[in-house]
Each structure stands twice: as C-alpha cells, then as structure tokens.
Amino acid sequence: MTTVYDFSADTLAGKSVSLSEFKGKVLLIVNTASKCGFTPQYKGLEELYDKYQAQGLEILGFPCNQFGSQEPGSATDIQSFCEMNYGVKFPLFAKIDVNGAHAHPLYTHLKTEAPGILGLKDIKWNFTKFLIGRDGAVLERFAPTTPPQSIEADIQKALSS
C-alpha cells in the first residue's frame, strides 16, 4: 500500500527530502500561498506546530502558485515572508503544482486517498489541509476555509493513536 512515506520533495533550499524521514509522526500537509485571503492561517498552523511538535506533529507547507497567482515569490521570498510575518518554523518545501498535468506526485496521492466534496479530487484553493496518521495513511482532508484551530481535536486524536 502506498503511503506519503513513498514520496520525496525538495525543500525551499533545494534539498531533496524523503517523506520517510517523518515516519511515526502525525503530519498536516498544506498547500500554502503568501498573498491569499487565507494566508493568516500560517499563524494558526504555527501555533499548532509549537503546541504539538514535541508530541510528534509535523506540519509540511507546500507553496503553490496555481490559485490566482497568489504565491509569485522566489523560495527566498517565501521563506522570508513566512518567518517575518508569522514566525513559521515548520518545514516549507519548494513551490509545486497541486492540480493538473504537472501536479506533484504527493498531491496526486493525497487527492486520490481523500477526495473532496462530492468525490472531486482537485484542490479547490490554497490552504487545503491533509491530516496523515503515524502510519503514513491519509486520515482526513480539510477545506481551505477550515481554520487550523478547528482541527486541533483531530490532531490530538491522531497523536494519541
């Protein structure tokens, strides 16, 4: 069975990372953007990260420019923006596509494992969130409008499993 641990991605610094490095952790994978109406969710994501990282939560941010060109910056711009404005310390990866012919294989997997409303697979907007269990299986998909704080109970449940 394929899990998120079978994929790798490049960091903002250009280093290839196998997601198997996160084995045994609960992951929250989020496609992000710096110029989106949902960008303030970075604050809530960082709060969850600060609160639960010691218990095994990792948040993985994947910048994406496919929705309204809301992530136009370079890797350096993205890193700087996230650190300066939201104090982001969780890992950020290189900009990717989440839909279409050039969608990152990780996102193709996530969308297959947890389709959206009415079984539609495409990501609808920035800040779609996928909760991954310690075994690497997709537990749940959350809409961009779902604030990070409202999934805290789901994260706690996954951490205790």
Contact map, one row per residue, 1 for C-alpha under 8 A:
11100000000000000000000000000000000000000000000000000000000000000000000000000000000000000000000000000000000000000000000000000000000000000000000000000000000000000
11111100000000000000000000000000000000000000000000000000000000000000000000000000000000000000000000000000000000000000000000000000000000000000000000000000000000000
11111110000000000000000000000000000000000000000000000000000000000000000000000000000000000000000000000000000000000000000000000000000000111100000000000000000000000
01111110000000000011000000000000000000000000000000000000000000000000000000000000000000000000000000000000010011000000000000000000000000011100000000000000000000000
01111111000000000111111000000000000000000000000000000000000000000000000000000000000000000000000000000000000000000000000000000000000000010000000000000000000000000
01111111000000000111000000000000000000000000000000000000000000000000000000000000000000000000000000000000000000000000000000000000000000000000000000000000000000000
00111111100000000111000000000000000000000000000000000000000000000000000000000000000000000000000000000000110000000000000000000000000000000000000000000000000000000
00001111110000011111000000000000000000000000000000000000000000000000000000000000000000000000000000000000010000000000000000000000000000000000000000000000000000000
00000011111000011110000000000000000000000000000000000000000000000000000000000000000000000000110000000000000000000000000000000000000000000000000000000000000000000
00000001111111111000000000000000000000000000000000000000000000000000000000000000000000000000110000000000000000000000000000000000000000000000000000000000000000000
00000000111111111000000000000000000000000000000000000000000000000000000000000000000000000011110000000000000000000000000000000000000000000000000000000000000000000
00000000011111100000000000000000000000000000000000000000000000000000000000110010000000000001111000000000000000000000000000000000000000000000000000000000000000000
00000000011111100000000000000000000000000000000000000000000000000000000000100000000000000000010000000000000000000000000000000000000000000000000000000000000000000
00000000011111110000000000000000000000000000000000000000000000000000000000000000000000000000010000000000000000000000000000000000000000000000000000000000000000000
00000000011111111000000000000000000000000000000000000000000000000000000000000000000000000000000000000000000000000000000000000000000000000000000000000000000000000
00000001111001111100000000000000000000000000000000000000000000000000000000000000000000000000000000000000000000000000000000000000000000000000000000000000000000000
00000001111000111110100000000000000000000000000000000000000000000000000000000000000000000000000000000000000000000000000000000000000000000000000000000000000000000
00001111100000011111100000000000000000000000000000000000000000000000000000000000000000000000000000000000000000000000000000000000000000000000000000000000000000000
00011111100000001111111000000000000000000000000000000000000000000000000000000000000000000000000000000000000000000000000000000000000000000000000000000000000000000
00011111000000000111111000000000000000000000000000000000000000000000000000000000000000000000000000000000000000000000000000000000000000000000000000000000000000000
00001000000000001111111000000000000000000000000000000000000000000000000000000000000000000000000000000000000000000000000000000000000000000000000000000000000000000
00001000000000000011111110100000000000000000000000000000010000000000000000000000000000000000000000000000000000000000000000000000000000000000000000000000000000000
00001000000000000011111110000000000000000000000000000000000000000000000000000000000000000000000000000000000000000000000000000000000001110000000000000000000000000
00000000000000000000011111000000000000000000000000000001000000000000000000000000000000000000000000000000000000000000000000000000000001110000000000000000000000000
00000000000000000000011111100000000000000000000000000001110000000000000000000000000000000000000000000000000000000000000000000000000011100000000000000000000000100
00000000000000000000000111110000000000000000000000000001110000000000000000000000000000000000000000000000000000000000000000000000001111010000000000000000001001100
00000000000000000000010011111000000000000000000000000000111100000000000000000000000000000000000000000000000000000000000000000000011111000000000000000000000000000
00000000000000000000000001111100000000000000000000000000111100000000000000000000000000000000000000000000000000000000000000000000111100000000000000000000000000000
00000000000000000000000000111110000000000000000000000000001111000000000000000000000000000000000000000000000000000000000000000000111100000000000000000000000000000
00000000000000000000000000011111000000000000000000000000001111000000000000000000000000000000000000000000000000000000000000000011110000000000000000000000000000000
00000000000000000000000000001111100000000000000000000000000011110000000000000000000000000000000001000000000000000000000000000111100000000000000000000000000000000
00000000000000000000000000000111110000100000000000000000000011110000001000000000000000000000000000000000000000000000000000000110000000000000000000000000000000000
00000000000000000000000000000011111100100000000000000000000000111000011000000000000000000000000000000000000000000000000000000110000000000000000000000000000000000
00000000000000000000000000000001111100100000000000000000000000000000011000000100110000000000000000000000000000000000000000000000000000000000000000000000000000000
00000000000000000000000000000000111110100000000000000000000000000000011000000000000000000000000000000000000000000000000000000000000000000000000000000000000000000
00000000000000000000000000000000111111100000000000000000000000000000010000000000000000000000000000000000000000000000000000000100000000000000000000000000000000000
00000000000000000000000000000000001111110000000000000000000000000000000000000000000000000000000000000000000000000000000000000000000000000000000000000000000000000
00000000000000000000000000000000000111111000000000000000000000000000000000000000000000000000000000000000000000000000000000000110000000000000000110000000000000000
00000000000000000000000000000001111111111100000000000000000000000000000000000000000000000000000000000000000000000000000000000010000000000000000000000000000000000
00000000000000000000000000000000000011111111000000000000000000000000000000000000000001000000000000000000000000000000000000000000000000000000000000000000000000000
00000000000000000000000000000000000001111111100000000000000000000000000000000000000000000000000000000000000000000000000000000010000000000000000000110000000000000
00000000000000000000000000000000000000111111110000000000000000000000000000000000010001010000000000000000000000000000000000000000000000000000000000000000000000000
00000000000000000000000000000000000000011111111000000000000000000000000000000000000001110000000000000000000000000000000000000000000000000000000000000000000000000
00000000000000000000000000000000000000011111111100000000000000000000000000000000000000000000000000000000000000000000000000000000000000000000000000111000000000000
00000000000000000000000000000000000000001111111110000000001000000000000000000000000000000000000000000000000000000000000000000000000000000000000000011000000000000
00000000000000000000000000000000000000000111111111000000000000000000000000000000000001111100000000000000000000000000000000000000000000000000000000000000000000000
00000000000000000000000000000000000000000011111111100000000000000000000000000000000000000000000000000000000000000000000000000000000000000000000000000000000000000
00000000000000000000000000000000000000000001111111111000000000000000000000000000000000000000000000000000000000000000000000000000000000000000000000011001000000000
00000000000000000000000000000000000000000000111111111000111000000000000000000000000000000100000000000000000000000000000000000000000000000000000000000000000000000
00000000000000000000000000000000000000000000011111111000000000000000000000000000000000000000000000000000000000000000000000000000000000000000000000000000000000000
00000000000000000000000000000000000000000000001111111100000000000000000000000000000000000000000000000000000000000000000000000000000000000000000000000000000000000
00000000000000000000000000000000000000000000000111111111100000000000000000000000000000000000000000000000000000000000000000000000000000000000000000000000000000000
00000000000000000000000000000000000000000000000111111111110000000000000000000000000000000000000000000000000000000000000000000000000000000000000000000000000000000
00000000000000000000000000000000000000000000000000111111100000000000000000000000000000000000000000000000000000000000000000000000000000000000000000000000000000000
00000000000000000000000000000000000000000000000000011111100000000000000000000000000000000000000000000000000000000000000000000000000000000000000000000000000000100
00000000000000000000000111000000000000000000000000011111110000000000000000000000000000000000000000000000000000000000000000000000000000000000000000000000000000100
00000000000000000000000011110000000000000000000010011111111000000000000000000000000000000000000000000000000000000000000000000000000000000000000000000000001000100
00000000000000000000010011110000000000000000000010001001111100000000000000000000000000000100000000000000000000000000000000000000000000000000000000000000000000000
00000000000000000000000000111100000000000000100010000000111110000000000000000000000000000110000000000000000000000000000000000000000000000000000000000000000000000
00000000000000000000000000111100000000000000000000000000011111000000000000000000000000000111100000000000000000000000000000000000000000000000000000000000000000000
00000000000000000000000000001111000000000000000000000000001111100000000000000000000000000111100000000000000000000000000000000000000000000000000000000000000000000
00000000000000000000000000001111000000000000000000000000000111110000000000000000000000000001111100000000000000000000000000000000000000000000000000000000000000000
00000000000000000000000000000011100000000000000000000000000011111000001000000000000000000001111100000000000000000000000000000000000000000000000000000000000000000
00000000000000000000000000000011100000000000000000000000000001111110011000000000000000000000001111000000000000000000000000000100000000000000000000000000000000000
00000000000000000000000000000000100000000000000000000000000000111111111100000000000000000000001110000000000000000000000000000000000000000000000000000000000000000
00000000000000000000000000000000000000000000000000000000000000011111110000000000000000000000000011100000000000000000000000000000000000000000000000000000000000000
00000000000000000000000000000000000000000000000000000000000000011111110000000000000000000000000000000000000000000000000000001100000000000000000000000000000000000
00000000000000000000000000000000000000000000000000000000000000001111110000000000000000000000000000000000000000000000000000000000000000000000000000000000000000000
00000000000000000000000000000000000000000000000000000000000000001111111100000000000000000000000000000000000000000000000000000000000000000000000000000000000000000
00000000000000000000000000000000111100000000000000000000000000011111111100000000000000000000000000000000000000000000000000000000000000000000000000000000000000000
00000000000000000000000000000001111000000000000000000000000000111000111110000100000000000000000000000000000000000000000000000000000000000000000000000000000000000
00000000000000000000000000000000000000000000000000000000000000001000111111000000000000000000000000000000000000000000000000000000000000000000000000000000000000000
00000000000000000000000000000000000000000000000000000000000000000000001111111100000000000000000000000000000000000000000000000000000000000000000000000000000000000
00000000000000000000000000000000000000000000000000000000000000000000000111111100000000000000000000000000000000000000000000000000000000000000000000000000000000000
00000000000110000000000000000000000000000000000000000000000000000000000011111110000000000000011000000000000000000000000000000000000000000000000000000000000000000
00000000000100000000000000000000000000000000000000000000000000000000000011111111000000000000000000000000000000000000000000000000000000000000000000000000000000000
00000000000000000000000000000000000000000000000000000000000000000000000011111111100000000000000000000000000000000000000000000000000000000000000000000000000000000
00000000000000000000000000000000010000000000000000000000000000000000001011111111110000000000000000000000000000000000000000000000000000000000000000000000000000000
00000000000100000000000000000000000000000000000000000000000000000000000000111111111000000001000000000000000000000000000000000000000000000000000000000000000000000
00000000000000000000000000000000000000000000000000000000000000000000000000011111111100000000000000000000000000000000000000000000000000000000000000000000000000000
00000000000000000000000000000000010000000000000000000000000000000000000000001111111111000000000000000000000000000000000000000000000000000000000000000000000000000
00000000000000000000000000000000010000000100000000000000000000000000000000000111111111110000000000000000000000000000000000000000000000000000000000000000000000000
00000000000000000000000000000000000000000000000000000000000000000000000000000011111111111000000000000000000000000000000000000000000000000000000000000000000000000
00000000000000000000000000000000000000000000000000000000000000000000000000000001111111100000000000000000000000000000000000000000000000000000000000000000000000000
00000000000000000000000000000000000000000000000000000000000000000000000000000000111111100000000000000000000000000000000000000000000000000000000000000000000000000
00000000000000000000000000000000000000010110010000000000000000000000000000000000111111110000000000000000000000000000000000000000000000000000000000000000000000000
00000000000000000000000000000000000000000010010000000000000000000000000000000000011111111000000000000000000000000000000000000000000000000000000000000000000000000
00000000000000000000000000000000000000000110010000000000000000000000000000000000011001111100000000000000000000000000000000000000000000000000000000000000000000000
00000000000000000000000000000000000000000000010000000000000000000000000000000000001000111110000000000000000000000000000000000000000000000000000000000000000000000
00000000000000000000000000000000000000000000010010000000011110000000000000000000000000011111000000000000000000000000000000000000000000000000000000000000000000000
00000000001000000000000000000000000000000000000000000000001110000000000000000000000000001111100000000000000000000000000000000000000000000000000000000000000000000
00000000001100000000000000000000000000000000000000000000000111100000000000000010000000000111110000000000000000000000000000000000000000000000000000000000000000000
00000000111100000000000000000000000000000000000000000000000111100000000000000000000000000011111000000000000000000000000000000000000000000000000000000000000000000
00000000111111000000000000000000000000000000000000000000000001100000000000100000000000000001111100000000000000000000000000000000000000000000000000000000000000000
00000000000100000000000000000000000000000000000000000000000001111000000000100000000000000000111110000000000000000000000000000000000000000000000000000000000000000
00000000000000000000000000000000000000000000000000000000000001111000000000000000000000000000011111000011000000000000000000000000000000000000000000000000000000000
00000000000000000000000000000000000000000000000000000000000000011100000000000000000000000000001111110111000000000000000000000000000000000000000000000000000000000
00000000000000000000000000000010000000000000000000000000000000010100000000000000000000000000000111110111001100000000000001100000000000000000000000000000000000000
00000000000000000000000000000000000000000000000000000000000000000100000000000000000000000000000011111111001100000000000001100000000000000000000000000000000000000
00000000000000000000000000000000000000000000000000000000000000000000000000000000000000000000000011111110000000000000000000000000000000000000000000000000000000000
00000000000000000000000000000000000000000000000000000000000000000000000000000000000000000000000000111110000000000000000000000000000000000000000000000000000000000
00000000000000000000000000000000000000000000000000000000000000000000000000000000000000000000000011111111000000000000000000000000000000000000000000000000000000000
00000000000000000000000000000000000000000000000000000000000000000000000000000000000000000000000111111111101100000000000000000000000000000000000000000000000000000
00000000000000000000000000000000000000000000000000000000000000000000000000000000000000000000000111100111111100000000000000000000000000000000000000000000000000000
00000010000000000000000000000000000000000000000000000000000000000000000000000000000000000000000000000011111110000000000000000000000000000000000000000000000000000
00010011000000000000000000000000000000000000000000000000000000000000000000000000000000000000000000000001111111000000000000000000000000000000000000000000000000000
00000000000000000000000000000000000000000000000000000000000000000000000000000000000000000000000001100011111111100000000000000000000000000000000000000000000000000
00000000000000000000000000000000000000000000000000000000000000000000000000000000000000000000000001100011111111110000000000000000000000000000000000000000000000000
00010000000000000000000000000000000000000000000000000000000000000000000000000000000000000000000000000000111111111000000000000000000000000000000000000000000000000
00010000000000000000000000000000000000000000000000000000000000000000000000000000000000000000000000000000011111111110000000000000010000000100000000000000000000000
00000000000000000000000000000000000000000000000000000000000000000000000000000000000000000000000000000000001111111111000011100000000000000000000000000000000000000
00000000000000000000000000000000000000000000000000000000000000000000000000000000000000000000000000000000000111111110000010000000000000000000000000000000000000000
00000000000000000000000000000000000000000000000000000000000000000000000000000000000000000000000000000000000011111110000000000000000000000100000000000000000000000
00000000000000000000000000000000000000000000000000000000000000000000000000000000000000000000000000000000000001111111000010000000000000000111100000000000000000000
00000000000000000000000000000000000000000000000000000000000000000000000000000000000000000000000000000000000001111111111111000000000000000000100000000000000000000
00000000000000000000000000000000000000000000000000000000000000000000000000000000000000000000000000000000000000100111111111100000000000000000100000000000000000000
00000000000000000000000000000000000000000000000000000000000000000000000000000000000000000000000000000000000000000011111100000000000000000000000000000000000000000
00000000000000000000000000000000000000000000000000000000000000000000000000000000000000000000000000000000000000000011111100000000000000000000000000000000000000000
00000000000000000000000000000000000000000000000000000000000000000000000000000000000000000000000000000000000000000011111110000000000000000000000000000000000000000
00000000000000000000000000000000000000000000000000000000000000000000000000000000000000000000000000000000000000000011111111000000000000000000000000000000000000000
00000000000000000000000000000000000000000000000000000000000000000000000000000000000000000000000000000000000000110111001111100000000000000000000000000000000000000
00000000000000000000000000000000000000000000000000000000000000000000000000000000000000000000000001100000000000100011000111110000000000000000000000000000000000000
00000000000000000000000000000000000000000000000000000000000000000000000000000000000000000000000001100000000000100001000011111101000000000000000000000000000000000
00000000000000000000000000000000000000000000000000000000000000000000000000000000000000000000000000000000000000000000000001111101000000000000000100000000000000000
00000000000000000000000000000000000000000000000000000000000000000010000000000000000000000000000000000000000000000000000000111111000000000000000100000000000000000
00000000000000000000000000000011100101000000000000000000000000010010000000000000000000000000000000000000000000000000000000111111000000000000000100000000000000000
00000000000000000000000000000111100001101000000000000000000000000000000000000000000000000000000000000000000000000000000000001111100000000000001110000000000000000
00000000000000000000000000000110000000000000000000000000000000000000000000000000000000000000000000000000000000000000000000111111110000000000111100000000000000000
00000000000000000000000000011110000000000000000000000000000000000000000000000000000000000000000000000000000000000000000000000011111000000000111100000000000000000
00000000000000000000000000111100000000000000000000000000000000000000000000000000000000000000000000000000000001000000000000000001111100000111110000000000000000000
00000000000000000000000001111000000000000000000000000000000000000000000000000000000000000000000000000000000000000000000000000000111110000111100000000000001000000
00000000000000000000000001111000000000000000000000000000000000000000000000000000000000000000000000000000000000000000000000000000011111111111000000000000000000000
00000000000000000000000011100000000000000000000000000000000000000000000000000000000000000000000000000000000000000000000000000000001111111110000000000000000001100
00000000000000000000001111100000000000000000000000000000000000000000000000000000000000000000000000000000000000000000000000000000000111111000000000000000000001101
00100000000000000000001110000000000000000000000000000000000000000000000000000000000000000000000000000000000000000000000000000000000111111000000000000000000000000
00111000000000000000001101000000000000000000000000000000000000000000000000000000000000000000000000000000000000000000000000000000000111111100000000000000000000000
00110000000000000000000000000000000000000000000000000000000000000000000000000000000000000000000000000000000000000000000000000000000111111110000000000000000000000
00110000000000000000000000000000000000000000000000000000000000000000000000000000000000000000000000000000000001001100000000000000011110011111100000000000000000000
00000000000000000000000000000000000000000000000000000000000000000000000000000000000000000000000000000000000000000100000000000000011110001111100000000000000000000
00000000000000000000000000000000000000000000000000000000000000000000000000000000000000000000000000000000000000000100000000000000011100000111110000000000000000000
00000000000000000000000000000000000000000000000000000000000000000000000000000000000000000000000000000000000000000111000000000001111000000111111000000000000000000
00000000000000000000000000000000000000000000000000000000000000000000000000000000000000000000000000000000000000000000000000000001110000000001111101000000000000000
00000000000000000000000000000000000000000000000000000000000000000000000000000000000000000000000000000000000000000000000000000011100000000000111111000000000000000
00000000000000000000000000000000000001000000000000000000000000000000000000000000000000000000000000000000000000000000000000011111100000000000011111100000000000000
00000000000000000000000000000000000001000000000000000000000000000000000000000000000000000000000000000000000000000000000000000010000000000000001111100000000000000
00000000000000000000000000000000000000000000000000000000000000000000000000000000000000000000000000000000000000000000000000000000000000000000011111110110000000000
00000000000000000000000000000000000000001001000000000000000000000000000000000000000000000000000000000000000000000000000000000000000000000000000111111110000000000
00000000000000000000000000000000000000001001100100000000000000000000000000000000000000000000000000000000000000000000000000000000000000000000000001111111000000000
00000000000000000000000000000000000000000001100100000000000000000000000000000000000000000000000000000000000000000000000000000000000000000000000000111111000000000
00000000000000000000000000000000000000000000000000000000000000000000000000000000000000000000000000000000000000000000000000000000000000000000000001111111100000000
00000000000000000000000000000000000000000000000000000000000000000000000000000000000000000000000000000000000000000000000000000000000000000000000001111111111000000
00000000000000000000000000000000000000000000000100000000000000000000000000000000000000000000000000000000000000000000000000000000000000000000000000011111111100000
00000000000000000000000000000000000000000000000000000000000000000000000000000000000000000000000000000000000000000000000000000000000000000000000000000111111110000
00000000000000000000000000000000000000000000000000000000000000000000000000000000000000000000000000000000000000000000000000000000000000000000000000000011111111000
00000000000000000000000001000000000000000000000000000000100000000000000000000000000000000000000000000000000000000000000000000000001000000000000000000011111111100
00000000000000000000000000000000000000000000000000000000000000000000000000000000000000000000000000000000000000000000000000000000000000000000000000000001111111110
00000000000000000000000000000000000000000000000000000000000000000000000000000000000000000000000000000000000000000000000000000000000000000000000000000000111111111
00000000000000000000000001000000000000000000000000000000000000000000000000000000000000000000000000000000000000000000000000000000000011000000000000000000011111111
00000000000000000000000011000000000000000000000000000011100000000000000000000000000000000000000000000000000000000000000000000000000011000000000000000000001111111
00000000000000000000000000000000000000000000000000000000000000000000000000000000000000000000000000000000000000000000000000000000000000000000000000000000000111111
00000000000000000000000000000000000000000000000000000000000000000000000000000000000000000000000000000000000000000000000000000000000001000000000000000000000011111
